């Protein structure tokens, strides 16, 4: 299972956020819960489009190999963010629920 990191913050009445690991995955909603739901939807769509584009670019003869991402996850930003007290006031990191693995 893959895990992605959402960076979310409240700007006035709106919640805005993006997914660190996938450029272009961002959203704006009126509540934090709606924002996280929207980010999950946009992330799933982006991954499906990227997967389709990669397969189309590879042509008819290719192999798909899984890469282990567990060692690539960085959590030091969470520690720094929480230790500075910035968590709820300006910027929050929210670990998204894992998406299902592709078939």
C-alpha positions as CSV (number, residue, x, y, z in Angstrom):
1,X,0.0,0.0,0.0
2,X,1.1,3.5,-0.8
3,X,0.8,6.4,1.6
4,X,0.8,10.0,0.5
5,X,1.1,13.2,2.6
6,X,-1.4,16.0,2.4
7,X,-0.3,19.5,3.5
8,X,-3.4,21.4,4.5
9,X,-4.0,24.9,5.9
10,X,-6.9,27.2,6.5
11,X,-6.9,30.5,4.6
12,X,-9.8,32.6,6.0
13,X,-13.0,30.6,5.5
14,X,-11.4,28.1,3.1
15,X,-9.2,25.0,3.6
16,X,-6.5,24.5,0.9
17,X,-4.2,21.6,0.5
18,X,-1.9,19.6,-1.8
19,X,-0.3,16.2,-1.9
20,X,3.5,16.6,-1.5
21,X,4.5,13.6,-3.5
22,X,2.4,14.2,-6.6
23,X,2.6,17.6,-8.4
24,X,-0.7,19.1,-9.4
25,X,-2.8,17.3,-6.8
26,X,-4.4,20.1,-4.9
27,X,-7.9,21.2,-3.7
28,X,-9.8,23.9,-1.9
29,X,-12.9,23.2,0.2
30,X,-15.0,24.9,2.9
31,X,-14.1,22.3,5.6
32,X,-11.1,20.2,6.5
33,X,-13.0,16.9,6.1
34,X,-14.2,17.9,2.6
35,X,-10.7,19.0,1.6
36,X,-9.2,15.6,2.6
37,X,-12.0,13.8,0.7
38,X,-11.4,16.0,-2.4
39,X,-7.6,15.4,-2.2
40,X,-8.1,11.7,-2.1
41,X,-10.3,11.8,-5.1
42,X,-8.0,14.0,-7.1
43,X,-5.0,11.9,-6.1
44,X,-6.7,8.7,-7.2
45,X,-7.6,10.3,-10.6
46,X,-4.1,11.7,-11.0
47,X,-2.5,8.3,-10.3
48,X,-4.9,6.6,-12.8
49,X,-4.1,9.1,-15.5
50,X,-0.3,8.9,-14.9
51,X,-0.5,5.1,-14.9
52,X,-2.4,5.1,-18.2
53,X,0.0,7.6,-19.8
54,X,3.0,5.6,-18.7
55,X,1.6,2.4,-20.1
56,X,0.7,4.1,-23.4
57,X,4.2,5.6,-23.6
58,X,5.8,2.2,-23.0
59,X,4.1,0.6,-26.0
60,X,3.3,-3.1,-26.2
61,X,6.3,-4.7,-24.6
62,X,7.0,-3.7,-21.1
63,X,7.2,-4.9,-17.5
64,X,5.8,-3.3,-14.4
65,X,8.0,-3.6,-11.3
66,X,6.9,-2.6,-7.8
67,X,9.1,-0.2,-6.0
68,X,9.2,-0.3,-2.2
69,X,8.4,3.2,-0.9
70,X,8.5,2.5,2.8
71,X,12.2,3.6,3.0
72,X,11.4,6.8,1.0
73,X,8.9,8.3,3.4
74,X,10.2,11.2,5.4
75,X,8.7,11.9,8.7
76,X,11.2,14.5,10.1
77,X,9.0,17.3,8.8
78,X,6.2,16.1,11.1
79,X,8.5,16.2,14.1
80,X,9.8,19.7,13.3
81,X,6.3,21.0,12.6
82,X,4.7,19.7,15.8
83,X,7.7,20.8,18.0
84,X,7.4,24.4,16.7
85,X,3.7,24.6,17.6
86,X,2.7,25.5,14.0
87,X,0.4,22.5,13.7
88,X,-3.0,23.9,13.9
89,X,-2.3,27.6,13.5
90,X,-0.8,27.8,10.0
91,X,0.2,24.5,8.4
92,X,-0.8,20.9,9.1
93,X,0.5,17.6,7.7
94,X,-2.2,15.0,7.4
95,X,-1.3,11.4,6.4
96,X,-3.9,10.3,3.9
97,X,-5.4,6.9,4.1
98,X,-3.6,4.4,1.8
99,X,-5.1,4.0,-1.6
100,X,-5.7,0.5,-2.9
101,X,-2.9,-1.1,-4.9
102,X,-3.5,-1.2,-8.7
103,X,-4.8,-4.4,-10.1
